[in-house]
Amino acid sequence: MSGFFTDDSTEALTPSMEGEMSVPTQETLQQAPEFGADETASSSKEAPAHPVNLVVIEPDDFARSRLITQLGADVSSFSQIEDLVPYLNGEPIVLVLGPSCAVDDSLGAIERVLQAHREIGSILVTEELTTNLLQQALRSGVKDVLAFPADDTQMREAIDRVAASLATTPSSPVGDDPLFEGDGELAQVITLFSTKGGSGKSVIASNLGVILAQRSEKPVVLIDADLQFGDIAVMLKLVPQHTIVDVVSSLDRLDVSLMQSLLVRHESSGLLVLPAPLEPAFADQVGAAELIQIVDVLRSFCSYVIIDTPAYFNDVVLGMIEVSDDVLLVAGMDIPSVKNLKIGLQTLRLLNTPVEKLRLILNRANSKVKLDVAEVERTLQVSADILIPSDIVVPQSVNRGVPVVHSAPRSGVAKSLQELASLFLPVVTSGRRKK
């Protein structure tokens, strides 16, 4: 495992003449090499399975020294997390947070740093492990919580788990690309909604976004508004550096340039994605008003804004339906799906949602379940705009992280999805979207 700053840490742990244990300070790190430098350390401790930089954060000298001694390998330390920030350069880091960090002020500072730096994972060790503290730590972005002093095996396994979650190459942010300028024409907003989970809504949303991105001259953005359990990033095999939470935290200064820097690109199609939060606890930070403000900024430079939503009504979903130009209602060919969608349609009518913006998508429409499409349409009193067949290529594409329109372009599913995209943007043979 490579050292984080310097190999002087082991010398700093030698007891002084006064009998006190000294620890590395920020001053000893001023002449430090860059992260990942090839350094050696004399330690009998077993190194974590995944090479990663280790940093201890703990203001108490004795507790900090004890953690450094236990970790054994090349370890750097700081009294508070703010002191670490100037040294960050994008390399993966596992923070071991000492017992003194288990207070509201420290957890708040830690949360801000973790949200801004996705290459950092953290473990909290605490003298008193309570349910309330565990909830606070997880909401702050901490990956694991251990009792202090932690067993060597537990500590090593926790570090390995966190390091493994960081051992992926981040997807390309849009901030490195030329700025997309608006032309005064606002984007069309398309929201996908279903009243039952497992209907295939997210698969349809991601593939629709990919197709429109390939056809459109202007950018197309897909928002994952399933704020607790969004799957868009997984379905497109993206490792986002930023999520919708980062956008919400920057709303007071949000403009087109900043918005674009927080999006992630799906390389093979050019689709831009605003992913859902990484942890369900962050969902409370995003409300309908904030999401509407985000959509307004996106509409100023995009051609289409596609919104994937959770399978239930809440303020965010109702807000997105209200601002959308089109709402795609997705249902499967089973009685619970049809029953739930009928109730959902009644709810939308009570909310005075214009009928002309609603479109019905029947998924797995060729399933041999003794349920006829015409019967479903009569029950819902709505005609289906698109019928998508059932095919094994869909779960195969999801597991591979490749859109089905790319992995199986000649399949019936892909052709139906192309037909769906043509409702909004017909195929143009003479032009391709600029990437």
N, C-alpha and C positions, 0 to 999 in steps of 0.2 A: 504493500500500500504506500502510495507516495505521500510525502509530507505536505502540510498545508502552508506553513510559512518557513519554519527553520527547525534544525535539529538540535537547537540549544535547550529544548524543553526538558530533556532528561537531566541536564546539568542543573537546571533551575529547581529541580526537586530535591537537591541535596540539602540536608539540614544545615542551617547556618550556625555560627558560633553561639548565638543567643538561644539556640534550641528551637527556633521557630522554622516552619516550613515556608520557603519562598516559592512563588509561582511566576510563570511568564507574564510580563506586563506588555502594554501596548508599545512602550518604549523599546523593548527588545525585538519588536517586530518591524521597526521602521525601515530596516535595511533588508527586509525579507525578499526572497525570490518570488516569482509568480507562482500561483497555485499549480500544483501538479509537477513541481520540479522534482528531479530524481534525487532523493535524499535517503539516507540510511539512518536507522535508529537501533540501539541495542536494547532489545526487549524480548523477554521470554513469552509474552502474551501472544495468543493466536490471533492473527489478523482476520478481519472480516472477509467473507467469501467474495464480496464485491468491492473492488478498489474504490475508495471514496475518501474525501477529506473529512477529518473529524475535528469538530470544534466544541469546546466546553464553554457554556455561558453560566456563570455563577459569581455573584458579588462577594460571597463569603470565602475568605482565603482558605480555610481548612477544608470546607466542602469541595472547593474547586480542586485543591491539591489531591484530595482523595479520589475524585473522579479521574483526574489525569493519570494517577498511579494505576488505577484499575484498568483503564483503557490500554495503557502500555505502549501502543505504537506511537507514531508521530502525531501528536495532538497539539493544537493551538488552543488558547483560552482567552476569554474576555470577561470583564466584569458585567457588561450589559450588551445586549444585542446591537444597539446603535453603534457601538465601537467597531463592530465587524463590517458594517455596510461599506465603508470606503475600500475594503479589500476584495469585494465580490467581483468576479469577472466571468460568471456563467458556468464555472465548473461545478459538478455535483458535490454537495456538502451535506453531511449529517450533523445536526446540532444535538448535543446532549445538554439539556437544560437542567441545572441544579435545583435543589429544593427551594431556594430563595425566589425562583422564577414563578412559583405557584401562587402568585397574587395577581389581582386584577390589572394593576398598572403594567406589570411585566408581560402578562399574557396579551394585553392590548398592543404593546409595542411589538411583540413577537408576531401577532396576527398580521400587522401591517407589513412587516418584512417578508413573511411567508407569502402573502398575496402578491407582492411585487416581484418575488424571486421564486419561480416554480422549480428551480434547480436545487432548492434547499428542502430537506426533510428534517423532522425534529422528533426527539424523544424527551419526555419529561420524567425526571425522577423526583419523587416527593416523599417526605417523611410520613404523611398521613393521606392515604388514598381514599377519597370519598366519592360518592356518586355525583355530587354537585361539582367537585373539582374535575372529575373525568369529563363531564359534559362541557364545562368551560374550556378545558384543554382541547377537546375535539373541535369545538366551535372555532377555536383560535387557529386551527390547522395542524395541531400536534398529531402525529401519526400513532404514537404509543405512549403509555404511561406506566412506569415501573415504581415499585416501592424502594425507598432509599434506606440502607445501602442495597443495591441490586446485586443479585447473584451473577457471577461472571458469565455463565452460560446464557442466562436470560438476557443480559446486556448484549452479548455478541449476537444472539439470534434476533433481537430487536433491531440492532444496527443493520444486520443483513437484510431484514425485511424492508426497512426504509430505503437502504441503498439500492435494493432490487427495483423498487418503485421509481427510482431516479435514473436507472440505467437504460434510458431510451433516448433517442435523438429527437429533440423538439421539432415540431413541424414549422415550416417557414412562416414567419410573420409577414404581414403585408407592408410593415413600416419600411422595409428595405426597397420597395418598389416605387416607381414614379407616382406622384399624387394623382388620383382620379378626380377630375374636375367636373362639377355639375354643369348641365347645359340649360338649366331652368325648368326642365321637364321632370315631374315627380315620378318616382317608381311606383309600380303596381304592387300592392300588398296582398299576399295570398296566405291565408291561415289554414292549416290542417287541423281538424278536430275530430275526435271520436269519443263516444260515451262508454267505451269498453276497452280495457287494455288488451294488447295482443292482436289488435285489428290489422296491423301492418302500416299504421300511420307514419311512423318514423322512417320505415323503408321507402314508402312513397315520397315522403318529403325530401329525403336525401337524394333519391334518384331524379325527382323533378328538378331539384336545384342543380344537379350535375348537367342535365340535358339543357336547361335554360341558359346555364353559364356557357355552354359550348355554342349555343346558337346566338346569344346576345352580343352586341358590340360593346355594351356598357357592363359594368360589374353586376353580378347577382350575389345576394347575401342570404344565407340561411341562418336563422336565429333558433337556437334550441331553448325554447321557453318552458320545457319540462324541467323546472328549476331544482327538483329534488333528485330525479332519476333519469336525466336526459342521456340518450345513447348516441346522439349524432356523431360525436367525436370518435366513438368506438366503431361505429358502422363505416366511417370513412377513414379509419386507421390514422387518426390525427393525434398528435401529442401537443396540445395547446400550451403556449406560454402564458396566455391570458384568457380570462373567461368574462362572462357578463357581469360578474361582481366587480371586476376591475373597471369596467365602463361606468357602472353605477357610482363607484367611489370617485370618479373623475367628472361627474355630471356638471359641476360648477364651472369647469373649464373645457367642456367637451365641444370640439369642432370637427370638421371633416378630416383634418390631418390627424388629430389624435384618435378619432374613431377608426380610421384605416390602420393605424399602427397597432391597434388592439385586436384586429381580426386575424384569422389564420387561413391560409390558402390550401385548398385541396389541389395538389400539383397537377394531377392528370387531367383535370377539367377546368381549373381556374376558378372554381366556386370559392367564395369567401364565406367563412363560418364564424359565428359568434357562439362559442360553446356554453353549455350550462355550467353552473358551479361544480367544483370538484367534490364538494361535500354537501349532503342534504341540509346541514345546519346553516349554510349560507343562503338558502332560499329566502329566508325572511328579510334579507337585505334588498330584495328586488320586488318592487310593487308595480301596480298597473301604471301609475303616473310616470315612474322612472322608465319603464319599458316603452311607453308611448313616446317619450322624449327621445329615446334611442332610435326608434323607428323613424321619427321625423328627420333626424340627422341622416340616417341611411337613405331615406327617400330622395334626398337632395343630390346624390351622385350615382345612385344605382338605377338599373332598369326594373329589377324585381327584388322584392323583399319577401322571403318565404319564412313562415313561422310555424314551427312544430310545437304543439302544446300537450299538456298532460290530459289524461282521459277522465277529466271531471271539470265541473264549472267552479271557477273562483274569480276573484277580481281581475287577475292578470289575463285569464282566458277571455272573460267578457270584454275587457278593454281591447284586446287584440281583435276580437270579432268585430267590435264597433268600428275600429279604424281600418279594417280590411276592405279591399275592393271585392275580393272573392273569398268564400269560405268553403273548403272542401270537406265534406262530411264523409268519413270513412267507416264502413261497416262490413263485417264478415257475414258469411252465409250460415248463420246459426241463430236460433230463436232469441237467446239472451242479447246478442248484438242488435238484432232488429228491434226488440222490445225497448232496449235502452235508448237507441237512436230515435225511436218514436217519441219517447219522453223528452229527449233533448230537443227535437224539433218543436214540440209543444212549448217548451221553455223559451226557445228563441222567438217564437211567434208572440208569446206574452211580453217579451222584451222589445217588440216591434222591430225585429231584425228584418230588413227587406228580403223578401223571398227571392228576388232576382240575383242576389249575391250568393245564394246557397247552391252548391253542386254536390250531387251524390256520387260517391265512388264505392262500388261494390267489389270487395276484395275476395279472392278465392271463389270467384263466381262460377267456376266449372266443377266445384266440389260436388260429389255424388252423395248429397245429404238429404235428398228428398225434399228440398226446399227450392221452389221455382223462383227465378228472377222476377217474373211478372207478378207473382204472389207477394213478394217483398215490396215491389213498387206500389201495389194496391194498398198494402198495409201502411206504408209510410206516406202515401198520397204524393209521392215524388218520383219522377222518372230518373233512372240512373244515367249519368252522363258518360261514365266509363266503367267497363267490366274488366277486372284484372283476374286472370286465371291463376289457379294454384299450380306451383311447380317447385320441385326440389332444388332448382337453381337458386331460389331466393334464400333459404337458410344457408346454403353453401356460400353464397356471396357475402352474407352478413358475417359468417365465421371467418372469412378471409379478409374482411375489411375492404372489399372492393364492390362498388355499385354494380347491381345486376345488369345495368345497361352497358357496362364495360366487360364484365366477366362472361355474360351470355347474351350478346346483342341480338342474336337471331331467335331468341326464345319468345314465346307468346307473351310472357310478362314484360319483357323489354319493349316489345312492339306496342303493348297497351300503354305503357308509361310514355313512350314517344307520342302516342295519340293524345294522352293527357296533356303533355307539354304543348302540343299543337293547338289546344284550346286557347292558349295564351300567346304563343309565338310560333307561327307556322315555320316549317323548314325553309331556309333561304340558302340556295346552293351557291350563290355568288359571294357570300361573305362569311367570315369567321370572327369570333370574338378575339380581340387583341389581348394578349397575355403579357 
